[in-house]
Each structure stands twice: as structure tokens, then as C-alpha cells.
Amino acid sequence: MAYTNQDVESKAREMLGYSPLAEKGKALRSVCASAAAELESKLRTGVKSSDIEELFVSAAGVLAISMYLELDDIPGDKIDSFKAGELSVKLHSGEKAQSAASLRKHAESMLAVYLECGGFDFKGVQG
């Protein structure tokens, strides 16, 4: 049985530990489809997502969380706080962006041996 985008979304929600509601729920749903499509496009020739379905759905869920965090981390300005008395401005630290990048690497490493540019290859090595 082939996975569905709903499978990826369920896995992402399970890993998040909560279910985003309303607009954030729609955003998660959208990135789940995008994450699965991105990973599908990177699979090596001859590898089908259905052959590695459980691993694929988990990796797509992790990648979807990464994308979701990236979207959630895009403020209109990068200011977290502002004080008027003794002027103080705190810029957004980008912690979510760092977490998202780490999750993206993790998702790709989960499937590294199945991806075109992942895993370990000897290319151009003379013996």
C-alpha cells in the first residue's frame, strides 16, 4: 500500500506532539505534501517510496516539520521585543531556523542511502 499525504501529516503531528489548529494546521498540511514531493524527487533511480514506506513517511514527516518551523519563523520584522525607556531592541535569534536546518539534515540522512546525492559513493577514485 502506498503512503498518502495524510500519512505524512499524521506522522508529523505525532512527532510534533501536538496538532496545530486553523491556519497553522493548513500550513502543516501543505508542507507535508511538499516534503513528500521533495523527497520523492531525490530518490535514486529504481527506488520507490512504497519499497521503504515506513522510513520514507518518517523522513517526510521530519522534513515537513522543518519546513513548518521555517515558515513559522518568518516574522514581518525580526524584532522580538522593544523597550522605549532606556531604548532596548532585541533581534530575533533565529533559533527556529537553526532547528529547522538541523531537522532537514536529519530527514535527508534518514534516507541517505536511497537518495541520488546521499549516502557514500566512490566516484573517480583510482585504484
N, CA, C and O atoms as a Tinker XYZ file with bonds, in Angstrom:
   508  protein
     1  N      0.844000   -1.194000    0.000000    73     2
     2  CA     0.000000    0.000000    0.000000    64     1     3
     3  C      0.882000    1.248000    0.000000    63     2     4     5
     4  O      1.811000    1.349000    0.801000    81     3
     5  N      0.608000    2.164000   -0.862000    73     3     6
     6  CA     1.386000    3.395000   -0.968000    64     5     7
     7  C      0.957000    4.388000    0.116000    63     6     8     9
     8  O     -0.196000    4.407000    0.545000    81     7
     9  N      1.906000    5.201000    0.539000    73     7    10
    10  CA     1.615000    6.216000    1.546000    64     9    11
    11  C      0.735000    7.305000    0.935000    63    10    12    13
    12  O      0.628000    7.419000   -0.286000    81    11
    13  N      0.111000    8.098000    1.795000    73    11    14
    14  CA    -0.654000    9.267000    1.362000    64    13    15
    15  C     -0.078000   10.491000    2.073000    63    14    16    17
    16  O      0.679000   10.361000    3.035000    81    15
    17  N     -0.440000   11.666000    1.597000    73    15    18
    18  CA    -0.013000   12.894000    2.280000    64    17    19
    19  C     -0.575000   12.939000    3.698000    63    18    20    21
    20  O      0.030000   13.528000    4.593000    81    19
    21  N     -1.732000   12.316000    3.895000    73    19    22
    22  CA    -2.319000   12.239000    5.233000    64    21    23
    23  C     -1.422000   11.421000    6.165000    63    22    24    25
    24  O     -1.308000   11.742000    7.348000    81    23
    25  N     -0.789000   10.375000    5.646000    73    23    26
    26  CA     0.141000    9.576000    6.447000    64    25    27
    27  C      1.313000   10.435000    6.912000    63    26    28    29
    28  O      1.728000   10.364000    8.069000    81    27
    29  N      1.842000   11.249000    5.996000    73    27    30
    30  CA     2.962000   12.137000    6.329000    64    29    31
    31  C      2.511000   13.163000    7.359000    63    30    32    33
    32  O      3.232000   13.437000    8.319000    81    31
    33  N      1.330000   13.728000    7.170000    73    31    34
    34  CA     0.802000   14.716000    8.111000    64    33    35
    35  C      0.593000   14.097000    9.488000    63    34    36    37
    36  O      0.938000   14.709000   10.500000    81    35
    37  N      0.037000   12.900000    9.537000    73    35    38
    38  CA    -0.167000   12.225000   10.825000    64    37    39
    39  C      1.159000   11.974000   11.534000    63    38    40    41
    40  O      1.260000   12.151000   12.748000    81    39
    41  N      2.177000   11.561000   10.774000    73    39    42
    42  CA     3.494000   11.309000   11.348000    64    41    43
    43  C      4.099000   12.613000   11.870000    63    42    44    45
    44  O      4.683000   12.635000   12.953000    81    43
    45  N      3.961000   13.693000   11.108000    73    43    46
    46  CA     4.496000   14.992000   11.531000    64    45    47
    47  C      3.806000   15.468000   12.807000    63    46    48    49
    48  O      4.469000   15.937000   13.732000    81    47
    49  N      2.486000   15.351000   12.862000    73    47    50
    50  CA     1.748000   15.752000   14.063000    64    49    51
    51  C      2.151000   14.899000   15.270000    63    50    52    53
    52  O      2.273000   15.402000   16.387000    81    51
    53  N      2.354000   13.614000   15.028000    73    51    54
    54  CA     2.791000   12.701000   16.085000    64    53    55
    55  C      4.163000   13.129000   16.625000    63    54    56    57
    56  O      4.377000   13.156000   17.838000    81    55
    57  N      5.082000   13.461000   15.724000    73    55    58
    58  CA     6.421000   13.874000   16.145000    64    57    59
    59  C      6.415000   15.250000   16.803000    63    58    60    61
    60  O      7.200000   15.499000   17.717000    81    59
    61  N      5.536000   16.151000   16.348000    73    59    62
    62  CA     5.421000   17.463000   16.981000    64    61    63
    63  C      4.888000   17.341000   18.407000    63    62    64    65
    64  O      5.253000   18.125000   19.283000    81    63
    65  N      4.037000   16.367000   18.628000    73    63    66
    66  CA     3.446000   16.182000   19.955000    64    65    67
    67  C      2.195000   17.004000   20.176000    63    66    68    69
    68  O      1.626000   17.003000   21.267000    81    67
    69  N      1.769000   17.702000   19.144000    73    67    70
    70  CA     0.523000   18.465000   19.211000    64    69    71
    71  C      0.010000   18.671000   17.795000    63    70    72    73
    72  O      0.731000   18.457000   16.821000    81    71
    73  N     -1.240000   19.088000   17.694000    73    71    74
    74  CA    -1.840000   19.330000   16.384000    64    73    75
    75  C     -2.103000   20.816000   16.200000    63    74    76    77
    76  O     -2.998000   21.372000   16.837000    81    75
    77  N     -1.328000   21.463000   15.333000    73    75    78
    78  CA    -1.611000   22.879000   15.054000    64    77    79
    79  C     -3.030000   23.035000   14.505000    63    78    80    81
    80  O     -3.501000   22.208000   13.725000    81    79
    81  N     -3.687000   24.087000   14.915000    73    79    82
    82  CA    -5.072000   24.325000   14.510000    64    81    83
    83  C     -5.165000   25.451000   13.493000    63    82    84    85
    84  O     -4.201000   26.184000   13.271000    81    83
    85  N     -6.310000   25.579000   12.891000    73    83    86
    86  CA    -6.676000   26.659000   11.961000    64    85    87
    87  C     -5.628000   26.844000   10.869000    63    86    88    89
    88  O     -5.261000   25.890000   10.182000    81    87
    89  N     -5.149000   28.076000   10.714000    73    87    90
    90  CA    -4.218000   28.404000    9.626000    64    89    91
    91  C     -2.904000   27.640000    9.758000    63    90    92    93
    92  O     -2.330000   27.218000    8.753000    81    91
    93  N     -2.428000   27.460000   10.976000    73    91    94
    94  CA    -1.170000   26.729000   11.164000    64    93    95
    95  C     -1.345000   25.262000   10.785000    63    94    96    97
    96  O     -0.408000   24.627000   10.301000    81    95
    97  N     -2.542000   24.725000   11.005000    73    95    98
    98  CA    -2.829000   23.361000   10.590000    64    97    99
    99  C     -2.813000   23.228000    9.080000    63    98   100   101
   100  O     -2.342000   22.226000    8.543000    81    99
   101  N     -3.329000   24.241000    8.396000    73    99   102
   102  CA    -3.306000   24.247000    6.929000    64   101   103
   103  C     -1.869000   24.345000    6.420000    63   102   104   105
   104  O     -1.506000   23.713000    5.428000    81   103
   105  N     -1.063000   25.140000    7.107000    73   103   106
   106  CA     0.340000   25.286000    6.712000    64   105   107
   107  C      1.065000   23.952000    6.859000    63   106   108   109
   108  O      1.841000   23.565000    5.985000    81   107
   109  N      0.815000   23.252000    7.960000    73   107   110
   110  CA     1.446000   21.946000    8.160000    64   109   111
   111  C      1.011000   20.976000    7.075000    63   110   112   113
   112  O      1.835000   20.239000    6.533000    81   111
   113  N     -0.271000   20.969000    6.756000    73   111   114
   114  CA    -0.793000   20.079000    5.711000    64   113   115
   115  C     -0.101000   20.352000    4.372000    63   114   116   117
   116  O      0.266000   19.422000    3.654000    81   115
   117  N      0.071000   21.621000    4.048000    73   115   118
   118  CA     0.717000   21.995000    2.784000    64   117   119
   119  C      2.168000   21.560000    2.732000    63   118   120   121
   120  O      2.625000   21.035000    1.716000    81   119
   121  N      2.894000   21.774000    3.813000    73   119   122
   122  CA     4.313000   21.409000    3.781000    64   121   123
   123  C      4.511000   19.904000    3.806000    63   122   124   125
   124  O      5.552000   19.417000    3.365000    81   123
   125  N      3.542000   19.158000    4.310000    73   123   126
   126  CA     3.647000   17.690000    4.282000    64   125   127
   127  C      3.647000   17.195000    2.848000    63   126   128   129
   128  O      4.440000   16.326000    2.486000    81   127
   129  N      2.768000   17.739000    2.039000    73   127   130
   130  CA     2.732000   17.361000    0.622000    64   129   131
   131  C      4.016000   17.786000   -0.074000    63   130   132   133
   132  O      4.549000   17.044000   -0.898000    81   131
   133  N      4.514000   18.968000    0.249000    73   131   134
   134  CA     5.751000   19.458000   -0.354000    64   133   135
   135  C      6.959000   18.626000    0.066000    63   134   136   137
   136  O      7.832000   18.333000   -0.750000    81   135
   137  N      7.004000   18.249000    1.339000    73   135   138
   138  CA     8.121000   17.455000    1.847000    64   137   139
   139  C      8.165000   16.092000    1.158000    63   138   140   141
   140  O      9.233000   15.634000    0.749000    81   139
   141  N      7.032000   15.460000    1.032000    73   139   142
   142  CA     6.977000   14.154000    0.368000    64   141   143
   143  C      7.403000   14.280000   -1.096000    63   142   144   145
   144  O      8.158000   13.449000   -1.601000    81   143
   145  N      6.919000   15.315000   -1.768000    73   143   146
   146  CA     7.274000   15.512000   -3.181000    64   145   147
   147  C      8.771000   15.788000   -3.336000    63   146   148   149
   148  O      9.400000   15.295000   -4.272000    81   147
   149  N      9.337000   16.571000   -2.424000    73   147   150
   150  CA    10.769000   16.866000   -2.488000    64   149   151
   151  C     11.600000   15.595000   -2.330000    63   150   152   153
   152  O     12.543000   15.363000   -3.086000    81   151
   153  N     11.244000   14.780000   -1.345000    73   151   154
   154  CA    11.999000   13.545000   -1.130000    64   153   155
   155  C     11.797000   12.550000   -2.273000    63   154   156   157
   156  O     12.733000   11.856000   -2.673000    81   155
   157  N     10.584000   12.486000   -2.791000    73   155   158
   158  CA    10.313000   11.608000   -3.947000    64   157   159
   159  C     11.228000   11.972000   -5.110000    63   158   160   161
   160  O     11.771000   11.097000   -5.786000    81   159
   161  N     11.391000   13.269000   -5.334000    73   159   162
   162  CA    12.197000   13.724000   -6.472000    64   161   163
   163  C     13.681000   13.423000   -6.302000    63   162   164   165
   164  O     14.427000   13.424000   -7.281000    81   163
   165  N     14.115000   13.167000   -5.079000    73   163   166
   166  CA    15.531000   12.903000   -4.815000    64   165   167
   167  C     15.872000   11.420000   -4.723000    63   166   168   169
   168  O     17.040000   11.059000   -4.580000    81   167
   169  N     14.857000   10.559000   -4.806000    73   167   170
   170  CA    15.122000    9.118000   -4.701000    64   169   171
   171  C     15.945000    8.625000   -5.889000    63   170   172   173
   172  O     15.769000    9.077000   -7.020000    81   171
   173  N     16.842000    7.692000   -5.605000    73   171   174
   174  CA    17.661000    7.089000   -6.659000    64   173   175
   175  C     16.759000    6.380000   -7.671000    63   174   176   177
   176  O     15.653000    5.952000   -7.340000    81   175
   177  N     17.239000    6.264000   -8.883000    73   175   178
   178  CA    16.518000    5.532000   -9.917000    64   177   179
   179  C     16.319000    4.092000   -9.441000    63   178   180   181
   180  O     17.262000    3.452000   -8.974000    81   179
   181  N     15.125000    3.602000   -9.558000    73   179   182
   182  CA    14.816000    2.233000   -9.144000    64   181   183
   183  C     14.303000    2.113000   -7.720000    63   182   184   185
   184  O     13.769000    1.068000   -7.349000    81   183
   185  N     14.451000    3.158000   -6.910000    73   183   186
   186  CA    13.950000    3.136000   -5.536000    64   185   187
   187  C     12.566000    3.766000   -5.527000    63   186   188   189
   188  O     12.372000    4.877000   -6.019000    81   187
   189  N     11.621000    3.051000   -4.968000    73   187   190
   190  CA    10.255000    3.560000   -4.857000    64   189   191
   191  C      9.946000    3.835000   -3.399000    63   190   192   193
   192  O     10.354000    3.080000   -2.517000    81   191
   193  N      9.232000    4.907000   -3.148000    73   191   194
   194  CA     8.867000    5.240000   -1.769000    64   193   195
   195  C      8.057000    4.117000   -1.135000    63   194   196   197
   196  O      8.123000    3.904000    0.076000    81   195
   197  N      7.298000    3.404000   -1.948000    73   195   198
   198  CA     6.483000    2.302000   -1.414000    64   197   199
   199  C      7.361000    1.142000   -0.921000    63   198   200   201
   200  O      6.933000    0.356000   -0.076000    81   199
   201  N      8.592000    1.036000   -1.451000    73   199   202
   202  CA     9.501000   -0.019000   -1.003000    64   201   203
   203  C     10.069000    0.272000    0.383000    63   202   204   205
   204  O     10.438000   -0.648000    1.114000    81   203
   205  N     10.137000    1.540000    0.738000    73   203   206
   206  CA    10.689000    1.963000    2.028000    64   205   207
   207  C      9.670000    2.854000    2.744000    63   206   208   209
   208  O     10.028000    3.853000    3.367000    81   207
   209  N      8.415000    2.476000    2.642000    73   207   210
   210  CA     7.304000    3.341000    3.044000    64   209   211
   211  C      7.404000    3.876000    4.471000    63   210   212   213
   212  O      7.259000    5.080000    4.681000    81   211
   213  N      7.647000    3.019000    5.445000    73   211   214
   214  CA     7.671000    3.483000    6.835000    64   213   215
   215  C      8.797000    4.494000    7.058000    63   214   216   217
   216  O      8.591000    5.534000    7.683000    81   215
   217  N      9.976000    4.184000    6.546000    73   215   218
   218  CA    11.109000    5.093000    6.663000    64   217   219
   219  C     10.851000    6.381000    5.883000    63   218   220   221
   220  O     11.154000    7.475000    6.360000    81   219
   221  N     10.295000    6.245000    4.695000    73   219   222
   222  CA    10.009000    7.404000    3.854000    64   221   223
   223  C      9.014000    8.341000    4.535000    63   222   224   225
   224  O      9.225000    9.553000    4.560000    81   223
   225  N      7.947000    7.796000    5.080000    73   223   226
   226  CA     6.927000    8.619000    5.749000    64   225   227
   227  C      7.531000    9.331000    6.959000    63   226   228   229
   228  O      7.230000   10.498000    7.211000    81   227
   229  N      8.378000    8.631000    7.703000    73   227   230
   230  CA     9.033000    9.259000    8.861000    64   229   231
   231  C      9.946000   10.397000    8.421000    63   230   232   233
   232  O      9.917000   11.481000    9.004000    81   231
   233  N     10.757000   10.153000    7.395000    73   231   234
   234  CA    11.665000   11.190000    6.900000    64   233   235
   235  C     10.877000   12.374000    6.337000    63   234   236   237
   236  O     11.244000   13.527000    6.562000    81   235
   237  N      9.811000   12.098000    5.618000    73   235   238
   238  CA     8.973000   13.177000    5.076000    64   237   239
   239  C      8.320000   13.961000    6.203000    63   238   240   241
   240  O      8.168000   15.179000    6.103000    81   239
   241  N      7.933000   13.278000    7.273000    73   239   242
   242  CA     7.364000   13.956000    8.439000    64   241   243
   243  C      8.373000   14.890000    9.092000    63   242   244   245
   244  O      8.032000   16.011000    9.469000    81   243
   245  N      9.619000   14.427000    9.227000    73   243   246
   246  CA    10.680000   15.264000    9.798000    64   245   247
   247  C     10.945000   16.469000    8.902000    63   246   248   249
   248  O     11.078000   17.593000    9.386000    81   247
   249  N     11.021000   16.231000    7.588000    73   247   250
   250  CA    11.244000   17.334000    6.653000    64   249   251
   251  C     10.075000   18.315000    6.693000    63   250   252   253
   252  O     10.281000   19.526000    6.607000    81   251
   253  N      8.865000   17.810000    6.822000    73   251   254
   254  CA     7.689000   18.684000    6.908000    64   253   255
   255  C      7.753000   19.560000    8.154000    63   254   256   257
   256  O      7.407000   20.740000    8.099000    81   255
   257  N      8.188000   19.000000    9.267000    73   255   258
   258  CA     8.330000   19.796000   10.493000    64   257   259
   259  C      9.369000   20.889000   10.273000    63   258   260   261
   260  O      9.189000   22.026000   10.708000    81   259
   261  N     10.461000   20.532000    9.591000    73   259   262
   262  CA    11.487000   21.522000    9.275000    64   261   263
   263  C     10.892000   22.672000    8.471000    63   262   264   265
   264  O     11.113000   23.841000    8.787000    81   263
   265  N     10.140000   22.332000    7.436000    73   263   266
   266  CA     9.523000   23.356000    6.593000    64   265   267
   267  C      8.519000   24.188000    7.385000    63   266   268   269
   268  O      8.438000   25.405000    7.220000    81   267
   269  N      7.761000   23.520000    8.240000    73   267   270
   270  CA     6.762000   24.195000    9.068000    64   269   271
   271  C      7.440000   25.202000   10.001000    63   270   272   273
   272  O      6.966000   26.327000   10.157000    81   271
   273  N      8.555000   24.790000   10.622000    73   271   274
   274  CA     9.285000   25.696000   11.507000    64   273   275
   275  C      9.869000   26.873000   10.730000    63   274   276   277
   276  O      9.876000   28.004000   11.217000    81   275
   277  N     10.359000   26.601000    9.520000    73   275   278
   278  CA    10.898000   27.679000    8.696000    64   277   279
   279  C      9.810000   28.700000    8.383000    63   278   280   281
   280  O     10.052000   29.905000    8.456000    81   279
   281  N      8.627000   28.232000    8.039000    73   279   282
   282  CA     7.523000   29.146000    7.739000    64   281   283
   283  C      7.091000   29.918000    8.976000    63   282   284   285
   284  O      6.790000   31.109000    8.901000    81   283
   285  N      7.064000   29.236000   10.106000    73   283   286
   286  CA     6.631000   29.857000   11.356000    64   285   287
   287  C      7.668000   30.860000   11.857000    63   286   288   289
   288  O      7.352000   31.725000   12.673000    81   287
   289  N      8.903000   30.747000   11.371000    73   287   290
   290  CA     9.995000   31.596000   11.837000    64   289   291
   291  C     10.187000   32.823000   10.955000    63   290   292   293
   292  O     11.193000   33.522000   11.086000    81   291
   293  N      9.248000   33.096000   10.066000    73   291   294
   294  CA     9.379000   34.249000    9.185000    64   293   295
   295  C      8.507000   35.382000    9.720000    63   294   296   297
   296  O      7.344000   35.520000    9.339000    81   295
   297  N      9.082000   36.183000   10.604000    73   295   298
   298  CA     8.312000   37.325000   11.114000    64   297   299
   299  C      8.336000   38.467000   10.111000    63   298   300   301
   300  O      9.194000   38.512000    9.229000    81   299
   301  N      7.394000   39.387000   10.248000    73   299   302
   302  CA     7.366000   40.540000    9.371000    64   301   303
   303  C      8.609000   41.402000    9.562000    63   302   304   305
   304  O      9.126000   41.969000    8.600000    81   303
   305  N      9.073000   41.499000   10.756000    73   303   306
   306  CA    10.332000   42.176000   11.057000    64   305   307
   307  C     11.105000   41.200000   11.927000    63   306   308   309
   308  O     10.492000   40.220000   12.351000    81   307
   309  N     12.259000   41.345000   12.207000    73   307   310
   310  CA    12.990000   40.372000   13.014000    64   309   311
   311  C     13.156000   40.869000   14.445000    63   310   312   313
   312  O     14.175000   40.602000   15.081000    81   311
   313  N     12.169000   41.584000   14.949000    73   311   314
   314  CA    12.255000   42.119000   16.303000    64   313   315
   315  C     11.355000   41.316000   17.229000    63   314   316   317
   316  O     10.152000   41.200000   16.995000    81   315
   317  N     11.951000   40.761000   18.288000    73   315   318
   318  CA    11.197000   40.010000   19.283000    64   317   319
   319  C     10.626000   40.934000   20.351000    63   318   320   321
   320  O      9.490000   40.750000   20.789000    81   319
   321  N     11.402000   41.922000   20.768000    73   319   322
   322  CA    10.920000   42.834000   21.801000    64   321   323
   323  C     11.521000   44.219000   21.597000    63   322   324   325
   324  O     12.547000   44.391000   20.939000    81   323
   325  N     10.845000   45.194000   22.185000    73   323   326
   326  CA    11.268000   46.577000   22.050000    64   325   327
   327  C     10.877000   47.302000   23.323000    63   326   328   329
   328  O      9.744000   47.163000   23.783000    81   327
   329  N     11.793000   48.078000   23.907000    73   327   330
   330  CA    11.503000   48.874000   25.098000    64   329   331
   331  C     11.736000   50.338000   24.763000    63   330   332   333
   332  O     12.693000   50.656000   24.057000    81   331
   333  N     10.894000   51.228000   25.245000    73   331   334
   334  CA    11.072000   52.650000   24.972000    64   333   335
   335  C     11.966000   53.313000   26.024000    63   334   336   337
   336  O     12.845000   54.105000   25.683000    81   335
   337  N     11.742000   52.989000   27.300000    73   335   338
   338  CA    12.574000   53.553000   28.366000    64   337   339
   339  C     13.958000   52.928000   28.323000    63   338   340   341
   340  O     14.076000   51.704000   28.378000    81   339
   341  N     14.993000   53.723000   28.227000    73   339   342
   342  CA    16.361000   53.231000   28.049000    64   341   343
   343  C     16.403000   52.295000   26.848000    63   342   344   345
   344  O     16.732000   51.115000   26.969000    81   343
   345  N     16.075000   52.830000   25.723000    73   343   346
   346  CA    15.918000   52.124000   24.456000    64   345   347
   347  C     16.624000   50.771000   24.396000    63   346   348   349
   348  O     17.837000   50.684000   24.584000    81   347
   349  N     15.860000   49.732000   24.134000    73   347   350
   350  CA    16.398000   48.378000   24.030000    64   349   351
   351  C     15.633000   47.634000   22.945000    63   350   352   353
   352  O     14.403000   47.582000   22.983000    81   351
   353  N     16.326000   47.071000   21.998000    73   351   354
   354  CA    15.715000   46.297000   20.928000    64   353   355
   355  C     16.351000   44.917000   20.946000    63   354   356   357
   356  O     17.576000   44.795000   20.983000    81   355
   357  N     15.528000   43.880000   20.920000    73   355   358
   358  CA    16.053000   42.517000   20.879000    64   357   359
   359  C     15.706000   41.921000   19.528000    63   358   360   361
   360  O     14.534000   41.780000   19.181000    81   359
   361  N     16.732000   41.573000   18.771000    73   359   362
   362  CA    16.510000   40.980000   17.467000    64   361   363
   363  C     16.226000   39.499000   17.591000    63   362   364   365
   364  O     16.712000   38.826000   18.501000    81   363
   365  N     15.446000   39.017000   16.677000    73   363   366
   366  CA    15.077000   37.604000   16.636000    64   365   367
   367  C     16.339000   36.768000   16.463000    63   366   368   369
   368  O     17.161000   37.066000   15.597000    81   367
   369  N     16.502000   35.734000   17.268000    73   367   370
   370  CA    17.748000   34.964000   17.285000    64   369   371
   371  C     17.820000   33.893000   16.206000    63   370   372   373
   372  O     18.909000   33.399000   15.914000    81   371
   373  N     16.708000   33.525000   15.612000    73   371   374
   374  CA    16.742000   32.512000   14.567000    64   373   375
   375  C     16.887000   31.096000   15.089000    63   374   376   377
   376  O     17.332000   30.215000   14.353000    81   375
   377  N     16.520000   30.853000   16.350000    73   375   378
   378  CA    16.645000   29.504000   16.911000    64   377   379
   379  C     15.797000   28.499000   16.150000    63   378   380   381
   380  O     16.217000   27.361000   15.939000    81   379
   381  N     14.613000   28.911000   15.739000    73   379   382
   382  CA    13.765000   28.001000   14.967000    64   381   383
   383  C     14.396000   27.677000   13.629000    63   382   384   385
   384  O     14.316000   26.543000   13.156000    81   383
   385  N     15.027000   28.679000   13.014000    73   383   386
   386  CA    15.677000   28.455000   11.726000    64   385   387
   387  C     16.812000   27.448000   11.865000    63   386   388   389
   388  O     17.008000   26.604000   10.990000    81   387
   389  N     17.555000   27.533000   12.956000    73   387   390
   390  CA    18.637000   26.578000   13.197000    64   389   391
   391  C     18.073000   25.189000   13.427000    63   390   392   393
   392  O     18.616000   24.205000   12.923000    81   391
   393  N     16.993000   25.100000   14.180000    73   391   394
   394  CA    16.352000   23.809000   14.423000    64   393   395
   395  C     15.812000   23.226000   13.126000    63   394   396   397
   396  O     15.927000   22.025000   12.879000    81   395
   397  N     15.225000   24.079000   12.305000    73   395   398
   398  CA    14.672000   23.629000   11.025000    64   397   399
   399  C     15.775000   23.082000   10.129000    63   398   400   401
   400  O     15.597000   22.045000    9.490000    81   399
   401  N     16.909000   23.768000   10.078000    73   399   402
   402  CA    18.029000   23.303000    9.251000    64   401   403
   403  C     18.549000   21.962000    9.756000    63   402   404   405
   404  O     18.893000   21.085000    8.963000    81   403
   405  N     18.604000   21.808000   11.055000    73   403   406
   406  CA    19.055000   20.549000   11.650000    64   405   407
   407  C     18.084000   19.414000   11.327000    63   406   408   409
   408  O     18.506000   18.299000   11.020000    81   407
   409  N     16.798000   19.697000   11.397000    73   407   410
   410  CA    15.791000   18.686000   11.066000    64   409   411
   411  C     15.856000   18.297000    9.597000    63   410   412   413
   412  O     15.687000   17.127000    9.256000    81   411
   413  N     16.097000   19.268000    8.730000    73   411   414
   414  CA    16.216000   18.984000    7.291000    64   413   415
   415  C     17.380000   18.019000    7.055000    63   414   416   417
   416  O     17.241000   17.049000    6.309000    81   415
   417  N     18.514000   18.280000    7.680000    73   415   418
   418  CA    19.677000   17.396000    7.529000    64   417   419
   419  C     19.354000   16.001000    8.050000    63   418   420   421
   420  O     19.739000   14.997000    7.450000    81   419
   421  N     18.647000   15.952000    9.166000    73   419   422
   422  CA    18.284000   14.662000    9.749000    64   421   423
   423  C     17.358000   13.879000    8.818000    63   422   424   425
   424  O     17.541000   12.677000    8.628000    81   423
   425  N     16.372000   14.552000    8.243000    73   423   426
   426  CA    15.438000   13.886000    7.322000    64   425   427
   427  C     16.185000   13.319000    6.124000    63   426   428   429
   428  O     15.929000   12.192000    5.701000    81   427
   429  N     17.109000   14.103000    5.578000    73   427   430
   430  CA    17.872000   13.635000    4.422000    64   429   431
   431  C     18.823000   12.507000    4.798000    63   430   432   433
   432  O     19.051000   11.595000    4.003000    81   431
   433  N     19.378000   12.563000    6.002000    73   431   434
   434  CA    20.282000   11.480000    6.410000    64   433   435
   435  C     19.519000   10.183000    6.669000    63   434   436   437
   436  O     20.080000    9.096000    6.527000    81   435
   437  N     18.249000   10.290000    7.046000    73   435   438
   438  CA    17.433000    9.086000    7.248000    64   437   439
   439  C     17.314000    8.287000    5.956000    63   438   440   441
   440  O     17.257000    7.058000    5.977000    81   439
   441  N     17.277000    8.995000    4.839000    73   439   442
   442  CA    17.105000    8.354000    3.532000    64   441   443
   443  C     18.374000    8.389000    2.693000    63   442   444   445
   444  O     18.328000    8.086000    1.501000    81   443
   445  N     19.496000    8.747000    3.283000    73   443   446
   446  CA    20.722000    8.985000    2.526000    64   445   447
   447  C     21.064000    7.870000    1.533000    63   446   448   449
   448  O     21.429000    8.158000    0.393000    81   447
   449  N     20.956000    6.634000    1.937000    73   447   450
   450  CA    21.335000    5.536000    1.032000    64   449   451
   451  C     20.354000    5.362000   -0.123000    63   450   452   453
   452  O     20.651000    4.667000   -1.094000    81   451
   453  N     19.183000    5.994000   -0.020000    73   451   454
   454  CA    18.176000    5.879000   -1.076000    64   453   455
   455  C     18.110000    7.123000   -1.961000    63   454   456   457
   456  O     17.390000    7.133000   -2.960000    81   455
   457  N     18.846000    8.160000   -1.609000    73   455   458
   458  CA    18.790000    9.413000   -2.359000    64   457   459
   459  C     19.894000    9.488000   -3.402000    63   458   460   461
   460  O     20.972000    8.922000   -3.219000    81   459
   461  N     19.618000   10.191000   -4.500000    73   459   462
   462  CA    20.598000   10.365000   -5.575000    64   461   463
   463  C     21.912000   10.928000   -5.055000    63   462   464   465
   464  O     22.982000   10.435000   -5.412000    81   463
   465  N     21.842000   11.944000   -4.224000    73   463   466
   466  CA    23.063000   12.609000   -3.779000    64   465   467
   467  C     23.395000   12.276000   -2.331000    63   466   468   469
   468  O     24.196000   12.977000   -1.712000    81   467
   469  N     22.807000   11.234000   -1.781000    73   467   470
   470  CA    23.069000   10.889000   -0.391000    64   469   471
   471  C     23.939000    9.665000   -0.259000    63   470   472   473
   472  O     24.382000    9.089000   -1.252000    81   471
   473  N     24.176000    9.280000    0.955000    73   471   474
   474  CA    24.956000    8.077000    1.186000    64   473   475
   475  C     26.424000    8.294000    0.895000    63   474   476   477
   476  O     26.921000    9.417000    0.982000    81   475
   477  N     27.113000    7.236000    0.552000    73   475   478
   478  CA    28.555000    7.288000    0.332000    64   477   479
   479  C     28.882000    6.578000   -0.959000    63   478   480   481
   480  O     28.532000    5.412000   -1.136000    81   479
   481  N     29.541000    7.258000   -1.850000    73   479   482
   482  CA    29.921000    6.692000   -3.142000    64   481   483
   483  C     31.402000    6.934000   -3.380000    63   482   484   485
   484  O     31.951000    7.946000   -2.943000    81   483
   485  N     32.045000    6.008000   -4.072000    73   483   486
   486  CA    33.387000    6.241000   -4.586000    64   485   487
   487  C     33.214000    6.689000   -6.025000    63   486   488   489
   488  O     32.819000    5.895000   -6.879000    81   487
   489  N     33.502000    7.937000   -6.298000    73   487   490
   490  CA    33.391000    8.440000   -7.672000    64   489   491
   491  C     34.745000    8.993000   -8.088000    63   490   492   493
   492  O     35.303000    9.873000   -7.432000    81   491
   493  N     35.247000    8.478000   -9.156000    73   491   494
   494  CA    36.508000    8.974000   -9.673000    64   493   495
   495  C     37.718000    8.580000   -8.850000    63   494   496   497
   496  O     38.772000    9.204000   -8.965000    81   495
   497  N     37.584000    7.567000   -8.030000    73   495   498
   498  CA    38.706000    7.101000   -7.227000    64   497   499
   499  C     39.502000    6.089000   -8.035000    63   498   500   501
   500  O     38.964000    5.088000   -8.507000    81   499
   501  N     40.775000    6.363000   -8.185000    73   499   502
   502  CA    41.628000    5.447000   -8.947000    64   501   503
   503  C     42.266000    4.448000   -8.003000    63   502   504   505
   504  O     42.732000    4.825000   -6.928000    81   503
   505  N     42.296000    3.176000   -8.388000    73   503   506
   506  CA    42.796000    2.122000   -7.520000    64   505   507
   507  C     44.179000    1.692000   -7.759000    63   506   508
   508  O     44.678000    0.805000   -7.068000    81   507
